[in-house]
Amino acid sequence: MSAEHYILEAEKSSELVAALRLLAETEDGGQPRFPPEACRAVAKAVVCRNYASALHELCHLVRAASVFRGGYVDFFWAVGPVRSSRFRGVFGTGPQTPLFRVTGDGIAMAYRDKPFSVSFGRMPVLAAMMEFLITAIGFAPLDDIFAPLARPAMTAAEVSAQANALSRALYDWLKEHLPPLQAQRKLGALVDFLKARRGGDFDRDAIDDQAILDFWRDTATTRELDDFRTFTSVFLAFGRLRQVIDSADSLRALDQAVPIGTSREDGEVDPHDIESFIDAVGDDANPLVALDDAPASRIKFLNAKEREACRFLFECGRMADLLPLSFVRSEVFGTAQSRITQGLRTGTKGELLAQLIDGACSTDYRAYRDGLAELSGHGRTVLLASAHIMHNAGIIKRPTVVPLRPKAASGPSIDNTEADAFFEEARRAAKGISRQGFRPADLDDDEVREGYVVGVPLVAKVTDRIEAFLEKLARHPLPGGNWDAQFGQDRLVFTACFQAIYGDVT
């Protein structure tokens, strides 16, 4: 799959995918109804939102069919594969008039304001576009737009007005089926950068920490792309592109997979496996968000500061695992950049701005990792305290405490001695927490009791995720050798970029 195709495939809705696939798979008399190149041209025009010219030509062709060949419905949906030779034959059999004539390459129409022509070579593409529009928008809305084109006397400007109406109809439909145009342009800028970097097409491995840093340094300091002024915006954009590539590859592999069924001997794939495979393409639900919902929200498992410390990790999902160094750079230096921009908004300039840029980074990589480790420790303490409270309230019994133990605990079962030690540790943990929901009287509220049942598994997910990411950071190879040396190198790079971006503000 080419880099250009990644753009075309990125985040199309299932309805748009189905409409384009139907266009390519439609047959007539055992042959493809539309040439493959015509289908590709329609797909590219639609997905890249570059369809205005084709719709303008289509409206003139609809007028030619309506006025000079008996109606556009029979013209576009006549039996047989759609080829240039077919249109040449259809138009070549009728009389020519002062308003309409057949040329060697196509048809020419005379209007009072200006002439217009459509080549035979373009007609298969326009017919394929018509087929797509019928599938996507429906016949009735299109016929309302095309009906005025059958008037005997029209100007080219009036035909253009109907083409504009057609463009608006397609635009309105695509709003629900394509990402915003700005998002597509941003994706295109990333692809262009990676293609230039690799001297041609690229794969997912081209999206690495160094590529992200180089792109931000090049674009932010030259101010060519305001969308990428912040490092965090670049990290998120590249992370999303990598996910798009992974998802496109996975879904294409699924689309080309062996038949669906339950017979392993016949090489069939169990439908339950396919459901799991598709589910794996998306990120898991964010447990931090779920903790905000009642009844879990009745208990302050995590305060605002603790939530903020891991918010970005859960918002990024798999992007943090795919690009861990870029994630940490965004957490540390992205936060520093936010302080600089906030200073600019409050009028900081000159020497004060220079001082702000130099001292904007208030933490380093080691301190950031230590903060996550402290948060995971708090999560384990909350789980222990919750076990004590839930056990005393009769919500859980002793054998059910196993899932609440730290991951390092050995064995799937728990004996009485271990249970006693666990609950003693849980009792001590509960004594150290006096937050909302952890006070003895709070358990008189049935919603609080239910909040523990719902919320404790969510806290376990939060804690497990933080611990898993810390393990990934510990194993991640760094160009600087270790996290301290890496921070020292990165600080020089980021400070120089901040000075180039903001230093000339006076």
ZAMARGU-4260 file (C-alpha; in steps of 0.2 Angstrom, whole numbers, plus 5000, padded with zeros to 4 digits):
<rodrens>
0) 5000/5000/5000 | 5007/5017/4995 | 5009/5032/5006 | 4996/5041/4996 | 4984/5026/4998
5) 4986/5029/5017 | 4978/5046/5015 | 4964/5039/5005 | 4960/5025/5017 | 4962/5036/5033
10) 4946/5036/5043 | 4934/5034/5030 | 4917/5029/5036 | 4910/5011/5033 | 4897/5019/5022
15) 4909/5028/5011 | 4920/5012/5010 | 4905/5002/5005 | 4900/5014/4991 | 4917/5015/4983
20) 4919/4996/4985 | 4902/4993/4976 | 4907/5005/4962 | 4923/4994/4959 | 4914/4977/4961
25) 4898/4981/4950 | 4898/4970/4935 | 4888/4970/4918 | 4887/4954/4908 | 4901/4946/4918
30) 4913/4961/4915 | 4917/4976/4927 | 4904/4989/4923 | 4917/5003/4926 | 4936/5003/4921
35) 4947/5001/4937 | 4956/5018/4933 | 4939/5027/4933 | 4935/5019/4950 | 4951/5025/4957
40) 4949/5042/4949 | 4932/5044/4958 | 4939/5038/4974 | 4953/5050/4974 | 4942/5064/4969
45) 4930/5061/4983 | 4942/5057/4997 | 4953/5071/4993 | 4938/5083/4991 | 4944/5087/4973
50) 4928/5083/4965 | 4922/5101/4959 | 4928/5099/4942 | 4921/5082/4939 | 4904/5087/4945
55) 4905/5102/4934 | 4909/5091/4919 | 4895/5079/4924 | 4882/5092/4924 | 4886/5097/4906
60) 4886/5079/4901 | 4869/5077/4910 | 4863/5091/4900 | 4869/5084/4884 | 4861/5068/4887
65) 4845/5076/4893 | 4843/5088/4878 | 4851/5079/4864 | 4850/5061/4868 | 4833/5058/4875
70) 4836/5058/4894 | 4851/5056/4906 | 4843/5040/4915 | 4843/5029/4899 | 4860/5037/4894
75) 4869/5033/4910 | 4861/5016/4915 | 4860/5008/4898 | 4865/4990/4898 | 4883/4986/4895
80) 4901/4990/4902 | 4905/5008/4902 | 4919/5012/4890 | 4924/5027/4880 | 4920/5018/4864
85) 4902/5016/4870 | 4899/5035/4872 | 4908/5039/4856 | 4895/5027/4847 | 4880/5034/4856
90) 4884/5052/4852 | 4890/5049/4835 | 4873/5041/4829 | 4863/5057/4832 | 4861/5073/4822
95) 4872/5088/4826 | 4864/5105/4829 | 4871/5123/4831 | 4870/5120/4850 | 4878/5103/4850
100) 4891/5094/4839 | 4903/5079/4840 | 4921/5082/4838 | 4935/5070/4836 | 4939/5069/4855
105) 4921/5072/4862 | 4906/5083/4862 | 4905/5102/4861 | 4891/5112/4867 | 4887/5131/4863
110) 4880/5142/4876 | 4876/5161/4875 | 4890/5165/4887 | 4904/5153/4883 | 4906/5135/4875
115) 4910/5119/4885 | 4916/5102/4879 | 4918/5085/4887 | 4930/5072/4880 | 4925/5054/4877
120) 4940/5049/4888 | 4932/5057/4903 | 4915/5050/4901 | 4918/5033/4910 | 4925/5043/4925
125) 4909/5054/4925 | 4898/5039/4923 | 4907/5031/4938 | 4905/5047/4948 | 4886/5047/4944
130) 4885/5029/4950 | 4894/5034/4966 | 4882/5049/4969 | 4867/5038/4967 | 4873/5026/4980
135) 4879/5039/4992 | 4866/5053/4991 | 4851/5044/4982 | 4842/5047/4966 | 4828/5059/4971
140) 4840/5073/4978 | 4850/5071/4963 | 4836/5071/4951 | 4830/5088/4959 | 4847/5095/4954
145) 4848/5088/4937 | 4830/5091/4931 | 4833/5110/4927 | 4847/5104/4915 | 4834/5098/4903
150) 4828/5115/4899 | 4830/5119/4880 | 4839/5135/4883 | 4852/5137/4896 | 4868/5147/4899
155) 4885/5140/4905 | 4883/5150/4921 | 4866/5141/4924 | 4874/5124/4922 | 4888/5129/4934
160) 4875/5134/4947 | 4868/5117/4946 | 4885/5110/4948 | 4888/5120/4963 | 4872/5113/4971
165) 4878/5096/4967 | 4895/5100/4975 | 4886/5106/4991 | 4875/5090/4992 | 4891/5079/4991
170) 4900/5090/5003 | 4886/5089/5016 | 4886/5070/5014 | 4905/5069/5016 | 4904/5079/5032
175) 4898/5063/5041 | 4910/5051/5031 | 4927/5059/5030 | 4938/5068/5043 | 4939/5087/5042
180) 4949/5094/5028 | 4961/5102/5040 | 4965/5085/5047 | 4968/5078/5029 | 4980/5092/5025
185) 4990/5089/5041 | 4991/5070/5037 | 4997/5075/5019 | 5011/5086/5026 | 5017/5071/5037
190) 5016/5059/5022 | 5026/5072/5011 | 5039/5073/5024 | 5041/5055/5026 | 5042/5052/5008
195) 5055/5065/5005 | 5065/5058/5020 | 5065/5040/5013 | 5067/5045/4995 | 5050/5037/4990
200) 5037/5027/4999 | 5038/5022/5017 | 5031/5010/5030 | 5026/5012/5048 | 5044/5010/5054
205) 5048/5027/5046 | 5038/5035/5060 | 5050/5035/5074 | 5055/5047/5088 | 5069/5055/5078
210) 5057/5058/5063 | 5045/5066/5074 | 5058/5078/5082 | 5065/5082/5065 | 5048/5086/5058
215) 5044/5098/5072 | 5061/5106/5072 | 5060/5109/5053 | 5042/5115/5052 | 5040/5125/5069
220) 5056/5135/5067 | 5052/5140/5049 | 5034/5143/5053 | 5028/5135/5037 | 5014/5125/5046
225) 5005/5134/5061 | 4996/5118/5064 | 5012/5110/5070 | 5019/5124/5081 | 5019/5113/5096
230) 5029/5097/5099 | 5013/5089/5106 | 5003/5092/5091 | 5017/5084/5080 | 5018/5069/5091
235) 4999/5066/5091 | 4998/5068/5072 | 5012/5056/5069 | 5005/5044/5081 | 4988/5045/5073
240) 4996/5042/5056 | 5005/5026/5062 | 4989/5020/5069 | 4980/5023/5053 | 4994/5013/5044
245) 4992/4999/5057 | 4973/4999/5055 | 4974/4999/5036 | 4986/4984/5036 | 4975/4975/5048
250) 4959/4978/5040 | 4966/4974/5023 | 4973/4957/5030 | 4956/4953/5037 | 4947/4958/5020
255) 4959/4946/5011 | 4958/4932/5024 | 4952/4914/5022 | 4933/4910/5022 | 4923/4913/5038
260) 4917/4898/5047 | 4921/4885/5061 | 4930/4872/5050 | 4948/4873/5054 | 4951/4858/5042
265) 4945/4869/5028 | 4955/4884/5033 | 4941/4894/5039 | 4942/4908/5052 | 4930/4907/5067
270) 4919/4923/5067 | 4923/4926/5086 | 4941/4927/5082 | 4937/4940/5069 | 4926/4950/5081
275) 4941/4950/5093 | 4953/4955/5079 | 4942/4970/5074 | 4940/4976/5092 | 4959/4976/5094
280) 4960/4989/5081 | 4953/5002/5092 | 4959/5008/5109 | 4952/5002/5125 | 4939/5013/5134
285) 4947/5026/5146 | 4945/5021/5164 | 4949/5039/5170 | 4933/5045/5161 | 4923/5030/5168
290) 4929/5035/5186 | 4920/5052/5183 | 4903/5043/5181 | 4892/5039/5195 | 4892/5029/5206
295) 4911/5028/5205 | 4912/5047/5206 | 4905/5046/5223 | 4922/5040/5229 | 4938/5050/5227
300) 4950/5036/5221 | 4961/5049/5212 | 4961/5068/5215 | 4963/5081/5202 | 4982/5082/5203
305) 4983/5063/5201 | 4972/5062/5187 | 4981/5076/5178 | 4998/5066/5180 | 4992/5052/5170
310) 4978/5060/5159 | 4989/5061/5143 | 4994/5043/5145 | 4976/5037/5144 | 4972/5050/5130
315) 4986/5044/5119 | 4982/5025/5121 | 4993/5014/5110 | 5003/5030/5104 | 5012/5031/5120
320) 5018/5013/5118 | 5022/5014/5100 | 5033/5030/5103 | 5037/5031/5121 | 5052/5043/5120
325) 5041/5055/5110 | 5027/5053/5123 | 5039/5058/5137 | 5046/5072/5127 | 5029/5078/5125
330) 5025/5077/5143 | 5041/5086/5149 | 5045/5098/5135 | 5027/5100/5129 | 5022/5106/5146
335) 5037/5118/5145 | 5030/5125/5129 | 5013/5127/5136 | 5021/5138/5149 | 5029/5149/5136
340) 5014/5151/5126 | 5004/5155/5142 | 5017/5168/5146 | 5015/5176/5129 | 4997/5177/5131
345) 4999/5187/5147 | 5011/5199/5138 | 5028/5192/5143 | 5042/5198/5131 | 5060/5204/5130
350) 5072/5198/5143 | 5057/5191/5154 | 5053/5180/5139 | 5071/5174/5137 | 5071/5169/5155
355) 5055/5160/5153 | 5061/5150/5138 | 5077/5146/5147 | 5068/5140/5163 | 5052/5133/5156
360) 5056/5115/5159 | 5052/5112/5177 | 5056/5093/5178 | 5067/5081/5169 | 5064/5063/5162
365) 5069/5055/5178 | 5057/5065/5189 | 5043/5062/5177 | 5046/5043/5178 | 5047/5045/5197
370) 5031/5054/5197 | 5022/5040/5188 | 5030/5027/5199 | 5023/5037/5214 | 5006/5037/5206
375) 5006/5018/5203 | 5010/5016/5221 | 4996/5027/5226 | 4985/5016/5215 | 4990/5001/5224
380) 4987/5009/5241 | 4969/5014/5236 | 4966/4996/5230 | 4972/4989/5247 | 4961/5002/5257
385) 4946/4998/5246 | 4949/4979/5250 | 4948/4983/5268 | 4933/4994/5267 | 4923/4982/5255
390) 4927/4967/5266 | 4921/4976/5282 | 4906/4981/5273 | 4902/4963/5267 | 4904/4968/5249
395) 4918/4956/5246 | 4923/4940/5255 | 4941/4934/5258 | 4944/4923/5243 | 4939/4937/5231
400) 4953/4948/5236 | 4965/4940/5224 | 4962/4953/5209 | 4966/4967/5221 | 4983/4961/5226
405) 4998/4969/5217 | 5003/4960/5201 | 5019/4954/5209 | 5009/4943/5221 | 5012/4925/5218
410) 5000/4912/5213 | 4981/4912/5209 | 4975/4907/5226 | 4977/4914/5243 | 4978/4904/5260
415) 4972/4910/5277 | 4989/4915/5282 | 4992/4926/5267 | 4974/4932/5268 | 4977/4938/5286
420) 4993/4947/5280 | 4984/4955/5266 | 4970/4962/5276 | 4982/4968/5289 | 4991/4978/5275
425) 4974/4983/5268 | 4969/4989/5286 | 4985/5000/5287 | 4982/5007/5270 | 4964/5012/5274
430) 4970/5021/5290 | 4980/5033/5279 | 4966/5038/5267 | 4953/5050/5273 | 4946/5055/5256
435) 4927/5056/5251 | 4920/5038/5251 | 4934/5031/5262 | 4926/5037/5279 | 4916/5023/5289
440) 4900/5034/5288 | 4901/5035/5269 | 4897/5016/5268 | 4879/5020/5274 | 4875/5027/5257
445) 4871/5013/5245 | 4877/5022/5230 | 4894/5023/5238 | 4894/5005/5241 | 4890/5002/5223
450) 4904/5015/5218 | 4917/5003/5226 | 4910/4988/5215 | 4911/4999/5199 | 4926/5009/5203
455) 4939/4997/5210 | 4941/4988/5194 | 4944/5004/5185 | 4957/5010/5198 | 4965/4993/5195
460) 4966/4996/5176 | 4973/5013/5179 | 4987/5006/5190 | 4991/4992/5179 | 4992/5003/5164
465) 5004/5015/5173 | 5015/5000/5179 | 5015/4993/5161 | 5021/5009/5154 | 5034/5011/5167
470) 5041/4994/5162 | 5041/4999/5144 | 5051/5015/5148 | 5063/5004/5158 | 5066/4993/5143
475) 5066/5006/5129 | 5083/5009/5120 | 5088/5027/5120 | 5100/5036/5107 | 5107/5046/5122
480) 5111/5029/5132 | 5101/5033/5147 | 5086/5044/5153 | 5098/5057/5161 | 5109/5059/5146
485) 5094/5059/5134 | 5086/5073/5144 | 5102/5083/5143 | 5103/5081/5124 | 5085/5085/5122
490) 5085/5100/5133 | 5098/5108/5121 | 5088/5104/5106 | 5071/5110/5113 | 5078/5126/5121
495) 5086/5131/5104 | 5069/5127/5095 | 5059/5137/5108 | 5071/5152/5105 | 5069/5151/5087
500) 5050/5150/5088 | 5047/5163/5102 | 5063/5172/5104 | 5060/5186/5092 | 5044/5191/5100
505) 5047/5209/5107
</rodrens>
